[in-house]
């Protein structure tokens, strides 16, 4: 029974690894084609229908690339589609969301001091918000308001800021950031699946039938690709944020998220301008640095701690089982002595200003809530304390194993 935690941990590791691999493939191909598209040049010998060309060198060879704004006169014999990178990245990301935040909803998704609901209610709210966000975005893009892309992007930014605030009112700060990233990634992948790829298929079908493709399909796809271009970097930040509590666990975390989306715009504007040979707008880096300093400053505002009764009410049934298990008091005392010098509301270990990853182990309640993590990091492995700086003894690690495994056997 106790091996379930180990299997689950390795399953999450494998899924995270897959997600990183597929995300690299998707983002890499996306950045490449954006740079390629912006760097195209006119040439006197371009064939009819060609928009531009570019010569590239890589890996010891030269590449000659041409782009057709709508489509070539005839269907090419070999055509490579770029779609599975996006689909695989989203599927693996949703798997991670399900394993960590749905499977561990009591700890990672629900904050009783913010919204005291059953885990299944929070999971339904999570799924519904992701689906509704895509539907609302898609309808806006297809509306008359969406005809002006700059106006549309300003409105979308305002909506993202509102959602950032809204998520912090129902989920943990960590989950709020993760869901902002999940919504953004869903919009990007749905753009590929529901808009860009179907439009490409229409163009291909017209070519195969000998018809001239309608340029409107390319225009629509271009708008969605532009949105994806500016959303990519914020998605990466939000996905990495769960390792840095100063980003998600402070008072103005929703403002931090809002500024991250702006930094995505400023950074991409620089590279887009460079690739399009429209100058060297170094001012974007100055603005990005200012925004980042503002984020650092905002992270110094700590959230108001929940009332004591709210903390007690937040203890889920799973944690209560570990709190009632044999050896719990001994483990809680030992963990407090070996770990709370860093993992506390106010750490006193030299050089540690905030609890690493936001994990606090300075009370029996926290120990019960984080039983699985304590078991894996200090019982089943020697990962904690780092370099064993507090000299945790083998007998103490054995005690953690007995406590955790005994609690599971007794369930």
Secondary structure as UniProt FT lines:
FT   HELIX           3..38
FT   TURN            44..45
FT   TURN            48..49
FT   STRAND          50..58
FT   TURN            59..60
FT   STRAND          61..68
FT   HELIX           84..96
FT   HELIX           97..102
FT   TURN            103..104
FT   HELIX           105..109
FT   TURN            112..114
FT   HELIX           119..142
FT   HELIX           144..147
FT   HELIX           149..168
FT   TURN            169..170
FT   HELIX           173..190
FT   HELIX           191..196
FT   HELIX           197..208
FT   TURN            209..210
FT   HELIX           216..240
FT   HELIX           241..243
FT   HELIX           245..248
FT   TURN            251..252
FT   HELIX           253..275
FT   TURN            276..277
FT   HELIX           283..298
FT   TURN            299..300
FT   HELIX           308..313
FT   HELIX           317..323
FT   TURN            326..327
FT   HELIX           328..339
FT   TURN            340..342
FT   TURN            345..346
FT   TURN            350..351
FT   HELIX           356..358
FT   HELIX           364..369
FT   HELIX           371..374
FT   HELIX           375..379
FT   HELIX           386..388
FT   TURN            389..390
FT   HELIX           394..409
//
